[in-house]
Amino acid sequence: MGLTHIQGTVTGNKGKQTTVKFLVDSGAIYSLLPEKTWKELGLKAKRTMDFTLADGTVIERGISECHIALPQGEGHSPVILGEAGDEALLGVVTLEILGLVLNPFNRRLQPMRAMLA
């Protein structure tokens, strides 16, 4: 399996912005911002959640929200407030909010085929 990265602009409180290189992780529910990034943007936890890692370890992380802009679209999304050593991830909730899916064959983001039924 190949890795897919995408660069995006993240905007936090009071219009503070930074560029982030996200690993597109179709197995992650929420997107994650590294500790340095979310602190730079002035984000604060609105709540906490428990997450189970691949090895079964359960960790607790704060959840906030921010504006994420990618070449394919932009919008507000919940984000996990990472800790030291955590890598920026782009999860499926953010992808769905932006109307995008990861094509598993060419590892590119493309518009979601939405259905209203």
C-alpha positions in Angstrom: 0.0 0.0 0.0 1.3 3.4 -0.9 1.2 6.5 1.2 -0.6 9.7 0.1 0.3 13.1 1.4 -1.4 16.4 0.6 -0.6 19.9 1.6 -3.3 22.1 3.0 -3.8 25.4 4.8 -5.3 25.3 8.3 -6.9 28.3 9.9 -7.5 28.6 13.6 -8.7 31.2 16.0 -8.4 34.9 15.1 -7.5 34.0 11.5 -4.1 32.5 12.3 -3.0 30.2 9.4 -0.3 27.6 8.7 0.5 25.1 6.0 0.4 21.4 7.0 1.5 18.3 5.1 -1.2 15.7 5.9 -1.0 12.0 5.5 -4.3 10.9 4.0 -5.5 8.1 6.2 -8.7 6.5 5.0 -8.7 4.4 8.2 -8.7 7.4 10.5 -12.0 8.9 11.5 -10.9 12.4 12.5 -8.1 14.5 11.2 -5.2 15.2 13.6 -3.0 18.3 14.0 0.4 18.0 15.6 0.9 19.7 18.9 3.1 22.5 17.6 0.5 23.3 14.8 -2.7 23.5 16.9 -0.9 25.6 19.6 0.4 27.9 16.9 -3.2 28.4 15.7 -4.5 29.0 19.2 -6.9 26.0 19.2 -8.4 24.8 22.5 -10.0 21.4 23.3 -13.8 21.6 23.3 -14.1 18.0 24.5 -12.0 14.8 24.8 -12.4 11.4 23.3 -10.7 8.0 23.7 -9.1 6.5 20.6 -7.8 2.9 20.2 -4.5 2.5 18.4 -3.7 -0.4 16.0 -1.9 -2.2 18.8 -5.0 -1.9 21.1 -3.6 0.9 23.3 -6.3 3.4 24.3 -5.3 7.0 24.4 -7.3 10.2 25.2 -7.0 13.3 23.0 -8.7 16.7 22.9 -11.0 17.6 20.1 -11.3 21.1 18.6 -12.3 22.4 15.1 -10.7 24.5 12.5 -10.9 25.5 8.8 -9.0 23.3 6.4 -8.3 24.3 2.8 -7.0 21.8 0.3 -6.6 22.2 -3.5 -9.8 20.3 -4.0 -12.0 22.2 -1.5 -12.3 23.8 2.0 -14.5 23.7 5.0 -14.6 23.5 8.8 -13.8 20.2 10.4 -13.3 18.6 13.8 -9.6 17.8 14.6 -7.8 15.8 17.2 -5.3 17.9 19.1 -2.1 15.8 18.8 0.7 15.4 21.2 4.5 15.5 20.7 5.5 13.0 18.0 2.0 12.8 16.4 1.8 13.2 12.6 -0.7 15.3 10.8 -3.5 13.1 9.5 -6.4 13.8 7.2 -9.3 11.5 8.2 -12.5 10.5 6.6 -14.8 12.9 8.5 -12.8 15.9 7.0 -12.8 14.2 3.6 -16.6 13.7 3.7 -17.2 17.3 4.9 -15.2 18.5 1.8 -17.0 16.0 -0.5 -13.9 14.0 -1.3 -12.8 10.3 -1.3 -9.5 8.7 -1.6 -9.2 6.6 -4.8 -7.4 3.4 -3.6 -6.1 2.6 -7.1 -4.3 5.9 -7.9 -4.0 7.2 -4.3 -5.5 10.6 -5.2 -8.4 12.6 -3.7 -11.4 12.9 -6.0 -14.9 14.3 -5.7 -17.3 12.0 -3.8 -20.2 10.6 -5.7 -23.0 11.9 -3.5 -26.5 10.5 -3.5 -29.7 12.1 -2.3 -32.4 9.5 -2.0 
